[in-house]
Amino acid sequence: MVVQQIANGVVLGSLYALVALGLTLVYGVLRILHVAHAGVFVLGAYVGVLVYLPTGSLALAIVSAAVVCSLAGLIMYRFLYRPVLGRPPLVPLIISIGAFMFLEDLYRLVMGPYIKSLPVTIRAAGFETAAVRLTGYQLFIVAAAAGLLLGLWWLMRGTRLGLAWRASAQDLETAAAHGINTDVIIGVCFVIGSAIAAVAGVMVGGYYNQVYPSMGSVPAYKALAVIVLGGMGSVPGTVIAGLALGLAETLTMVWVGTFLPRDAIAFLVLILMLLVKPTGLLGRAS
């Protein structure tokens, strides 16, 4: 059972890492919490439903969700965040929370308040031994998450865009003074983060076979826990923290059972980390 729960924890942690990456990219540059990112996550899930049910193509659903959510993320930056970039961090945070609440109600009005099914099936074979069993869809989630994370790592470490992002994350004003178009860099962060959130939305909707207006509420605070655990703005830290949180949740259910609510584990781990290492796993004091 322990080996099986470890495997389940890796799958769950991969989803957590994907959801939190967009928050990490935005916070790394702007130092604001993009709470409305959870609303983009739900938008991706709904686009996945609208595309997958009539076509039966998971690839088309994921690509469509990524395109729509990338555009939504760019619109959010242009019309919600850019006008208040010079304001105290509390201002964009309040705007972001309001945008997330607005999106939840919008989904409820447009798509209805009830759960919609996303019965994703793939032809990939699963993996099964005496100790562990993973379905083809679970293997697909882990492989897709690993591919996206490796691609993002290469983008950040092996391209001029990644160099500009790291310079902007270190000091936005100095980066602009050295000729980096920080407005474009921030917009690209929103586009990439929103596309990854769309992929996560489709995968989560298919994993649990349900999509509903408030499905972003729990991932919102878990993503916050993940980016704090990993070190605010650290992409590798976000990946490690996402996997750690997934493993913590599944293994705790083995040893503790239902005595401790599963969704409370994220905050318990967060509190312990803040007591031991306030800067997070890979964060640095500033």
C-alpha positions in Angstrom: 0.0 0.0 0.0 2.8 2.4 0.8 4.5 1.9 -2.6 1.1 2.4 -4.3 0.5 5.6 -2.4 3.9 6.9 -3.3 3.1 6.4 -6.9 -0.3 8.2 -6.4 1.5 11.0 -4.6 3.9 11.5 -7.6 0.8 11.8 -9.9 -0.9 14.2 -7.6 2.3 16.2 -7.0 2.8 16.6 -10.7 -0.6 18.2 -11.0 0.1 20.5 -8.0 3.4 21.6 -9.6 1.7 22.4 -12.9 -1.0 24.5 -11.2 1.5 26.4 -9.2 4.0 27.2 -11.9 2.0 30.1 -13.3 1.9 31.7 -9.9 5.6 31.2 -9.6 6.4 32.8 -12.9 4.3 35.9 -12.2 5.4 36.3 -8.6 9.1 35.9 -9.7 8.8 39.1 -11.8 6.1 41.2 -10.2 6.1 40.0 -6.6 2.3 39.8 -6.6 0.1 36.8 -6.0 -1.9 36.1 -9.1 -4.9 34.5 -7.4 -7.0 34.8 -10.6 -4.7 32.1 -12.0 -7.0 29.6 -10.4 -9.8 31.0 -12.6 -7.7 30.5 -15.7 -7.2 26.9 -14.5 -11.0 26.4 -14.4 -11.3 28.0 -17.8 -8.9 25.5 -19.2 -11.0 22.6 -17.8 -14.2 24.0 -19.3 -12.5 24.5 -22.7 -11.4 20.9 -22.4 -14.9 19.7 -21.8 -16.3 21.7 -24.8 -13.6 20.4 -27.2 -13.1 16.8 -25.9 -16.8 15.7 -25.7 -17.6 16.3 -29.4 -14.2 15.3 -30.8 -12.8 12.7 -28.4 -9.3 14.1 -28.9 -7.4 14.8 -25.7 -4.6 16.5 -27.7 -7.0 18.9 -29.4 -8.6 19.7 -26.1 -5.3 20.5 -24.4 -4.1 22.6 -27.3 -7.4 24.5 -27.5 -7.4 25.1 -23.7 -3.8 26.3 -23.8 -4.5 28.8 -26.6 -7.7 30.2 -25.0 -6.1 30.5 -21.5 -2.9 32.1 -22.9 -5.1 34.8 -24.4 -7.1 35.1 -21.2 -3.8 35.5 -19.2 -2.5 38.2 -21.5 -5.8 40.1 -21.3 -5.7 39.9 -17.5 -2.2 41.4 -17.5 -3.0 44.2 -19.9 -6.3 45.3 -18.3 -6.0 44.3 -14.6 -2.4 44.3 -13.6 -0.4 46.7 -15.8 -2.5 49.8 -14.8 -1.6 49.2 -11.1 2.0 48.0 -11.3 3.2 51.1 -9.5 0.8 50.7 -6.6 1.4 48.8 -3.3 1.2 45.0 -3.6 -2.1 44.9 -1.8 -3.8 46.7 -4.7 -3.1 44.0 -7.4 -3.8 41.3 -4.8 -7.3 42.7 -4.2 -7.9 43.0 -7.9 -6.8 39.4 -8.5 -9.1 38.1 -5.7 -12.0 40.0 -7.2 -11.2 38.7 -10.7 -11.2 35.1 -9.4 -14.6 35.6 -7.7 -16.0 37.2 -10.9 -14.8 34.3 -13.0 -16.3 31.7 -10.7 -19.7 33.4 -10.9 -19.3 33.8 -14.7 -18.7 30.1 -15.1 -21.7 29.4 -12.9 -23.9 31.6 -15.1 -22.6 30.5 -18.5 -21.9 26.8 -17.9 -24.3 26.1 -15.2 -23.8 25.3 -11.5 -23.7 21.5 -11.9 -20.7 19.1 -12.4 -19.9 18.3 -16.0 -18.2 15.0 -16.8 -14.9 14.8 -18.6 -14.5 11.1 -19.2 -11.0 11.1 -20.7 -9.7 7.8 -22.1 -6.4 7.2 -23.7 -5.0 4.1 -25.5 -1.7 4.0 -23.6 -1.1 0.9 -21.6 -0.8 1.1 -17.8 1.9 -0.2 -15.5 1.2 -2.9 -13.0 3.3 -5.0 -10.7 2.7 -6.8 -7.4 3.3 -3.6 -5.5 2.0 -0.8 -7.7 -0.6 -0.1 -10.4 -0.8 3.0 -12.5 -3.4 3.5 -15.3 -2.4 4.8 -18.7 -3.9 8.2 -17.9 -1.8 8.5 -14.7 1.3 7.7 -16.6 0.3 10.3 -19.2 -0.1 12.9 -16.5 3.4 12.3 -15.1 5.0 12.2 -18.6 3.2 15.3 -19.7 4.1 17.2 -16.5 7.7 16.1 -16.8 7.9 17.2 -20.4 6.4 20.6 -19.6 8.7 21.2 -16.6 11.8 20.2 -18.6 10.7 22.4 -21.4 10.2 25.3 -19.0 13.6 24.7 -17.4 15.3 24.8 -20.8 13.4 27.9 -21.7 14.6 29.6 -18.5 18.2 28.4 -18.6 19.0 28.0 -22.2 17.4 30.9 -24.1 17.7 34.7 -24.2 14.1 34.9 -23.1 14.9 32.9 -19.9 18.0 35.1 -19.3 15.7 38.2 -19.6 13.2 36.6 -17.2 15.8 35.8 -14.6 17.2 39.4 -14.9 13.7 40.9 -14.5 13.0 38.6 -11.5 16.2 39.7 -9.8 15.6 43.5 -10.4 12.8 44.7 -12.7 14.0 48.3 -12.8 17.7 47.5 -13.4 16.7 45.0 -16.2 14.6 47.7 -17.9 17.6 50.2 -17.6 19.8 47.6 -19.4 17.5 47.5 -22.4 15.2 44.5 -21.5 11.6 45.1 -22.5 10.1 44.1 -19.2 6.5 44.7 -20.4 7.0 41.9 -23.0 8.7 39.6 -20.4 5.8 40.0 -18.0 3.3 39.4 -20.7 5.1 36.2 -21.8 5.1 35.0 -18.2 1.3 35.4 -18.1 1.0 33.6 -21.4 3.2 30.7 -20.5 1.8 30.4 -17.0 -1.8 30.5 -18.2 -1.1 27.8 -20.9 0.4 25.5 -18.3 -2.6 26.2 -16.0 -4.9 25.2 -18.9 -3.1 21.9 -19.3 -3.4 21.3 -15.6 -7.1 22.1 -15.7 -7.8 19.6 -18.5 -5.7 16.9 -16.7 -7.4 17.5 -13.3 -10.8 17.5 -14.9 -10.1 14.2 -16.6 -8.4 12.7 -13.5 -11.4 13.2 -11.3 -13.9 13.1 -14.3 -15.6 16.3 -13.1 -15.5 20.0 -14.0 -17.5 22.6 -12.0 -17.3 26.4 -11.4 -15.6 26.3 -8.0 -13.1 23.6 -8.8 -10.3 26.2 -8.7 -10.8 27.1 -5.0 -8.9 24.2 -3.5 -6.0 24.4 -6.1 -5.8 28.1 -5.4 -4.7 27.8 -1.8 -2.7 24.6 -2.4 -0.8 26.4 -5.2 -0.1 29.2 -2.7 1.3 26.6 -0.2 3.4 25.1 -3.0 5.1 28.3 -4.0 5.8 29.3 -0.4 7.2 25.9 0.3 9.4 25.9 -2.8 10.6 29.4 -2.2 8.7 32.4 -3.5 9.5 32.7 -7.2 11.7 29.6 -7.5 10.7 27.4 -10.4 12.7 24.3 -9.3 11.5 24.8 -5.8 7.9 24.8 -7.0 8.4 21.5 -8.7 10.0 19.9 -5.6 7.4 21.4 -3.3 4.5 20.2 -5.5 5.8 16.6 -5.5 6.5 16.8 -1.7 3.0 18.0 -1.0 1.4 15.3 -3.2 3.5 12.6 -1.3 2.7 14.2 2.1 -1.1 14.0 1.4 -1.2 10.4 0.1 1.2 9.0 2.7 -0.6 10.8 5.5 -3.8 9.2 4.5 -2.1 5.8 4.8 -0.7 6.5 8.3 -3.3 8.8 9.8 -6.4 7.8 7.8 -9.4 10.2 7.6 -8.7 11.6 11.1 -6.9 14.6 9.5 -8.7 16.1 6.5 -6.7 15.7 3.3 -7.0 19.3 2.2 -5.7 20.5 5.6 -2.3 18.8 5.1 -1.2 21.5 2.7 -1.4 24.2 5.5 0.1 21.9 8.1 3.1 21.3 5.9 3.2 25.0 5.2 3.2 26.0 8.8 6.0 23.5 9.7 8.1 24.8 6.8 7.7 28.4 7.8 8.8 27.5 11.4 11.9 25.6 10.2 12.9 27.6 7.0 10.8 30.7 6.4 12.3 31.3 2.9 11.1 27.9 1.6 13.1 25.0 0.2 15.1 26.9 -2.5 14.2 30.5 -1.5 16.8 33.1 -0.5 16.4 35.8 2.1 16.1 39.3 0.6 
